[in-house]
């Protein structure tokens, strides 16, 4: 890569599966989460060791920045979500109430609420300052593996191992719609930035792209040869990147409603790719993998990715 690097120092990298990686809203940082019980925040530009967030007592499955980039939320197998103030991350606010592992966490667009998804078959909507009682969204019959707010904050999207995704009112007033169609577990469900589309990924090896208004049947991407673990949109909603247990991430052009085209396949990981997310400007993609690395790619597939691994930064 020509302009963006991640510098890691010996002893500061993850030593177990990397479960999630995502950019900060301004694109200058990346957070990674891991089975090693930590989250780490990396500077995308220049040098410096990562900030290591320690406090969870079990695997950390997901992490996300607040919309203003000043806070971080993490979800853990220890049944809690933690909210970290990045100016003083030593004492996070801990949200307790779920009865099983937390697999996903997301901020509302205004940063005032957080939604969590759990193995107890529920999602919960919390005030991000920790006040009050959470709204409990009940109805799934298996693990809630993915949660997200709609871009306008009015709805919450959940993806579950019960093979469905569901859209709920974010005020807790009830279920809006169920999105059936996958044959196996739904691993992720995310809105497009423009709010018009939803992408769901599944262990059935497909991605389904839904019109939020329900005007048509979902478009199906069937290009991986193993479970699809994640799907996320570029900032302009014209491209989608998918991650898979086949060790790859794939970029798709979805701008033509009549035709979905493969743009590039990102190869190099040696185990399941758990997540893949674009930078805010759409120029880069960060992936997280069970091979214990996170990698930073040019979104057009040119050049070699930068890899975070034990020891110093090196190329794949």
Secondary structure as GFF3:
##gff-version 3
##sequence-region A 1 316
A	DSSP	beta_strand	18	23	.	.	.	ID=ss1
A	DSSP	beta_strand	29	34	.	.	.	ID=ss2
A	DSSP	beta_strand	38	43	.	.	.	ID=ss3
A	DSSP	beta_strand	51	54	.	.	.	ID=ss4
A	DSSP	beta_strand	60	65	.	.	.	ID=ss5
A	DSSP	beta_strand	71	76	.	.	.	ID=ss6
A	DSSP	beta_strand	80	85	.	.	.	ID=ss7
A	DSSP	beta_strand	93	96	.	.	.	ID=ss8
A	DSSP	beta_strand	102	107	.	.	.	ID=ss9
A	DSSP	beta_strand	113	118	.	.	.	ID=ss10
A	DSSP	beta_strand	122	127	.	.	.	ID=ss11
A	DSSP	beta_strand	135	138	.	.	.	ID=ss12
A	DSSP	beta_strand	144	149	.	.	.	ID=ss13
A	DSSP	beta_strand	155	160	.	.	.	ID=ss14
A	DSSP	beta_strand	165	169	.	.	.	ID=ss15
A	DSSP	beta_strand	175	179	.	.	.	ID=ss16
A	DSSP	beta_strand	186	191	.	.	.	ID=ss17
A	DSSP	beta_strand	197	202	.	.	.	ID=ss18
A	DSSP	beta_strand	207	211	.	.	.	ID=ss19
A	DSSP	beta_strand	219	221	.	.	.	ID=ss20
A	DSSP	beta_strand	228	233	.	.	.	ID=ss21
A	DSSP	beta_strand	239	244	.	.	.	ID=ss22
A	DSSP	beta_strand	249	256	.	.	.	ID=ss23
A	DSSP	beta_strand	259	266	.	.	.	ID=ss24
A	DSSP	beta_strand	273	278	.	.	.	ID=ss25
A	DSSP	beta_strand	284	289	.	.	.	ID=ss26
A	DSSP	beta_strand	294	298	.	.	.	ID=ss27
A	DSSP	beta_strand	306	308	.	.	.	ID=ss28
A	DSSP	beta_strand	314	315	.	.	.	ID=ss29
###
